[in-house]
Amino acid sequence: MRNFRRRLTQVGGGLLGAVLCAVPADAAERIFFNYGLLGLSLPVTELETYTRTGVMSERMAFLASLAGAKDVVGLRDALNTPLPFSQAQVAQLTYTPLGERTLQRIGNLLRTDADNNSFLALRAASILAAGDPQGLTLLNFLRYYPLQTLRIDVAFGAQLAVEVGNAFDLGETTFSAIEKQADAAPPAPPPPANLGDPRPAGPLGFQVRSLVFANPRYAGAQAWLRQASTPMIAADVYLPEGLGRPAPVVVISHGLASDRTTFAYLARHLASWGFAAAVLDHPGSDKQLAASIFSGSATSSGPGEFIARPQYVSSLLDELERLVRTDPTWRGRLDPKQAGIAGQSLGGYTALASGGAGIDKETVRLGCEKSDRLGDIVNPSLLLECGALALPTSAPTQLGDARIKAIFAVNPIGVALFGRKELARIAVPTLIVSANKDAFARPLLEQLLPFSVLTTSEKYLVLARNATHFTPAIDPTETQSVLPIPAQFVGPSPEPYFFAALNALSLAFFKTHLAGETAYRAFLQPGYVRSLSQEPFGFSLVNALDSPEVQRLIELERQKQFRVIQADN
């Protein structure tokens, strides 16, 4: 639990710096800890003295003893360590819907003297502290806080700590139990030697053809959808050479603040083994938009992105069909009617939506409507997903494309969007990859629980130990991400072992369920997937969550979450 609390402090600081304009009239003079009938006050000057000297005042030592002495280990560094966000970045993020939702949640814990949500004070303090020469530190945040007293609702904080601690503990316990189930699987014959090793590049050469074509859904779209869309769609298609038949198509959908180059490594790999990999840009949530938001030249594309993304996939397949019919240089090269999709994070949502899971507006309402819910602190991806509350009643909910025959979803999000009924609509083979160190799309909520209610007859869950939310999308050629992500969330380098494992898994999956080469099913066995493990990463595979211990743990979460987040309606 002590390690969890240290992680919670890091995550809380990261969220505060990431989303946290007025000029303050004064700085916070004291922090008031509200224990219900008991209230204790700590002058900010005593915190400042502690950061300079390392010596606690009697009052601060007493408060530390109430919290547990070990809880303040590292406090001195935490107070003075700047978060990696500039004033411009904080200013822009503060006014995005995602930033405002996060500040509202934090404001429930940090109250004003009138016991109101401190949203506006948090915004002011954060943006001004980020402009201080010393940067956005917790101590500077207090110095710029525009009210004399920063009130902390200790009871609410304790409830939050228990909720988050229980969620993390249950998630890790469930993850470990599934790994044990995978280890107990009976051994399978090794893959046939003639299939080769699916990790390195295959035998085929390929060429890359870049497309820019009109978005047919843009001209007549409503304003809320046009904001998330563009009149033109860009994509790179990696075409295998010498295949001798039309190649199946794999569409690759990137995550938030990425672009079509992010998964070029996966596209190259699939093309070298005989797939036409089509990697497209999602302008409403790509790297360029994120950079524009930070620079102040653009605003968030809003909830229309949940609709625009699957539509881009369908428009791309439409364009590929047109090229195959009308352009001799494309004819016979690929088969857009035989397509699969791979996506990561928000791209994982795109993959599941394109594969048949519709948006359940009642699930969104139940999961997101209450502003005092703790769910989006436990699972920060809800801060993004709950933007769907702003979708108009006219927004389409069914965005699946019948040409999608297989889904490969890595760290997908969408638990508050789909619900049990919509996930059950997915009828095509589906593989989900989940990372136990994912602090943004919590594995139990966003991957394990949804996997447990999939009804498709061909489903796979791959567990990636020691991987994070960002591991699949780290660009080794890029020294600075467009999003200033704290190092503790990035994790170890994915090269070579994680990328090699993802290449092998995607190839085996699409060979089996898209190309119809069923011999590759031998690579989709627990024993082979386990063999992909190389420090620091470990891999496990199951086809169902059927061990008694796993079923018990999943049922604990299902009873809690399906009542609210995944309503069985």
BELRA-V806184 format. One record per backbone hydrogen bond with DSSP energy under -0.5 kcal/mol. NH is the residue of the N-H (numbers start at 0). CO is the residue of the C=O. Records with the same first field share a line. If there is no record, write none. Layout:
NH->CO, CO
//
This chain:
4->0
5->1
6->2
7->3
8->4
9->5
10->6
11->7
12->8
13->9
14->10
15->11
16->12
17->13
18->14
19->15
27->141
28->147
29->147
30->41
31->29, 149
32->30, 39
33->31, 151
34->32, 37
36->34
39->32
41->30
43->28
44->28
45->42
46->42
47->43
48->44
49->45
50->46
51->47
52->48
53->49
55->53
60->56
61->57
62->58
63->59
64->60
65->61
66->62
67->63
70->67
71->68
72->69
74->71
77->73
78->74
79->75
80->76
81->79
82->135
84->82
89->85
90->86
91->87
92->88
93->89
94->90, 91
95->92
99->95
100->96
101->97
102->98
103->99
104->100
105->101
106->102
107->103, 104
108->104, 105
109->105
110->108, 150
111->115
114->111
117->106, 109
121->117
122->118
123->119
124->120
125->121
126->122
127->123
128->124
129->125
130->126, 127
131->128
134->131
135->82
136->134
137->77
138->78
140->136
141->137
142->138
143->139
144->140, 141
149->29
150->110, 148
151->31
152->108, 150
153->33, 151
154->33
156->152
157->153
158->154
159->155
160->156
161->157
162->158
163->159
164->160
165->161
166->162
167->163
168->164
169->165
170->166
171->167
172->168
173->169
174->170
175->171
176->172
177->173
178->174
179->175
180->176
181->177
182->178
183->179
184->181
194->191
195->192
197->195
203->271
206->238
208->206, 236
209->207
210->234
212->232
214->230
215->213
217->214
218->214
220->217
224->221
225->221
226->222
227->224
228->224, 225
232->212
234->210
235->278
236->208
237->235, 276
238->206, 236
239->237
240->204
246->332
248->334, 337
249->275
250->248, 339
251->277
252->250, 341
253->251, 279
256->284
257->254, 284
261->258
263->260
266->262
267->263
268->264
269->265
270->266
271->267
272->268, 269
273->270
274->269
275->247
276->237, 274
277->249, 275
278->235, 276
279->251, 277
280->233
282->280
283->227
284->281
285->282
286->257
289->285
290->286
291->287
292->288
293->289
294->290
295->291, 292
296->291
297->291
300->283
303->300
304->301
305->302
306->303
307->303
308->304
310->306
311->307
312->308
313->309
314->310
315->311
316->312
317->313
318->314
319->315
320->316
321->317
322->318
323->319
324->320
325->321
326->322
327->325
329->326
330->326
332->329
333->329
334->246
337->334
338->336, 402
339->248
340->405
341->250
342->407
343->252
344->409
346->343
347->344
348->344
349->345
350->346
351->347
352->348
353->349
354->350
355->352
356->351
357->355
358->396
359->357, 416
360->358
363->359
364->360
365->361
366->362
367->363
368->364
370->368
372->369
376->373
377->373
378->374
379->438
380->439
381->378
382->379
383->380
384->380
385->381
386->383
387->384
388->385
389->386
390->387
394->391
398->396
400->353
403->400
404->338, 402
405->338
406->428
407->340
408->406, 430
409->342, 407
410->432
412->344
416->413
417->413
418->414
421->417
422->418
423->419
424->421
425->422
426->354
428->404
429->457
430->406
431->459
432->408
433->461
435->463
436->466
437->434
438->436
445->441
446->442
447->442
448->443
450->446
451->447
452->448, 449
453->449, 450
458->456
459->429
460->541
461->431
462->460, 539
463->433, 461
464->462, 537
466->463
469->488
472->469
473->470
475->473
477->474
478->476
483->481
484->482
488->485
489->485, 486
490->486
497->493
498->493
499->495
500->496
501->497
502->498
503->499
504->500
505->501
506->502
507->503
508->504
509->505
510->506
511->507
512->508
513->509
514->509
516->510
517->515
519->516
520->517
521->518
522->519
523->520
528->524
529->525
530->526
531->527, 528
532->529
533->536
536->533
537->464
539->462
541->460
545->543
550->546
551->547
552->548
553->549
554->550
555->551
556->552
557->553
558->554
559->555
560->556
561->557
563->559, 560
564->560
565->560
566->563
568->566
//
